[in-house]
Amino acid sequence: METGTMITEQVQPAKSPANRQHFEILDGLRGIAAVVVVIFHFMEVVFPDYSKNFAGRGFLAVDFFFCLSGFVIAYAYDDRMAKMSIKDFFRARLIRLHPLVILGTVMGLITFLFDPFMAPPAAYGFGKTALILLTSFLLIPFPVMPERYFNLFSFNAPSWSLFWEYVANIFYGLILWRVNRYVLMVLAFVAAIALGFTAYRAGNLMGGWGKDSFTDGCARLSYSFLAGMLIYRFRLIIRSRLGFPGLTLLLLIALFLPYFPNNWAVELFVVLFYFPLLISLGAGARLVSSLQRLCVFSGKISYPLYMTHYGFIWIFAHYLETCKPDQTTLTLVITASVVILIGIGWGAMKLFDEPIRNYLKRKW
C-alpha cells in the first residue's frame, strides 16, 4: 500500500496519464458534490429543520468546491502567471465562469415568471424585475425579495458562491500567485480563526447566501481557497489505492453526516481538515479505466447542474405547498426531478456553455 506517502516532486500541468487521473477523479468528486447539493435543496424544502434532513449537510459541498478551486487554480496558473497579463487571466476566468451565470439567471427569471403553481408577486413590476436581472447578470448582490429569504441573487441563489469565486480569482490574479507559500500559511491560519468564529457564532457553516449572512461567505471562501492552494504549493498529494469509489464514499460520509449537539464544531472540522485531506487523496488516487467516462461525465456536468437547477427548486416548493403530495409521490417526484435536472445541466453545457466558450476563445 502507498497510502500516506507524499509526492515531493513538482506537479507539472502536463498531459501525462498520471495528471489526467488526478484531475479526472477530482472532477468526478465535484460532480458527486453537485448532485448532493441538488438533493439538499429539494430536501430542505421538505424538512426545513436540518436536524431531520438526511441531506442536511449538503451545503458543505460548497466548501469542498472552494477548496478544490484553490487547488486547481494554483495548479493551472502558478507557473503561468509571470508570463501572462492580468487582463488575459481575468478574461480566461470570465470565459470559463460567466456564461452559466447568465444562463442560470435567465432560467431563474423564466421559472419565476411562469411557475405553474404560483404567479409572480404583484410587487415586482417590469422595472424592479429588470433591476434584479441586471444585478444578477453582473454578480452584484441585491437581496430585495423577502419571500426568497433575501437571497443575494434572487433569480439564481447559487450565484452567491460564484460571487465569492470571482473575489478569490481577483485576489489570486493580483496578489496570491506572487505570495510565498509560508505567507499563505499565515493567511490560511487567520482565515481558519475567522471561520471558527463564524461557525461558533452562527451555530453552523451554511451562511453566505443571504443578506444577513453575507460575511459568512467570505470566511468560507477564504480558508478553503487558501487551503486548496497550499495543497498544491506544498505538494501535499497522497498516493493511495482508494480510487473514485472509495473517495466518493468518503465525500458522501461528510455530506450526509447526522446532526450533532455541537453542530458547528463538526462542520468546522470537516471544512478545516477533512475536505483538504480528500483533495490530497483525490489528487493522488488511481483511476481505473472502466470509471474514466463516469468521472469525465461527472466533472463536466457539475458546474452546469449547479448553476441551472435552483429555479426548479422554487417550483417544487410551490408544488409541495399547493398539492401536498404523499410520501411515495414525493419520493418519486424528487428522484425524477434530480435525473431531469442532470439532463438539463448536460443540455445547458452542450447547447450553450461549450459553444459560447468556444466562440469567445476564438474571438479573444
Secondary structure, 3 states (H helix, E strand, C coil): CCCCCECCCCCCCCCCHHHHHHHHHHHHHHHHHHHHHHHHHHHHHHCCCHHHCCCCCHHHHHHHHHHHHHHHHHHHHCCCHHHCCHHHHHHHHHHHHHHHHHHHHHHHHHHHHCCCCCCCCCCCCHHHHHHHHHHHHCCCCCCCCHHHCCECCCCCCCHHHHHHHHHHHHHHHHCHHHCCHHHHHHHHHHHHHHHHHHHHHHCCCCCCCEHHHHHHHHHHHHHHHHHHHHHHHCCCCECECCHHHHHHHHHHHHHCCCCCCCHHHHHHHHHHHHHHHHHHHHHHECCCHHHHHHHHHHHHHHHHHHHHCHHHHHHHHHHHHHHCCCHHHHHHHHHHHHHHHHHHHHHHHHHHHHHHHHHHHHHC
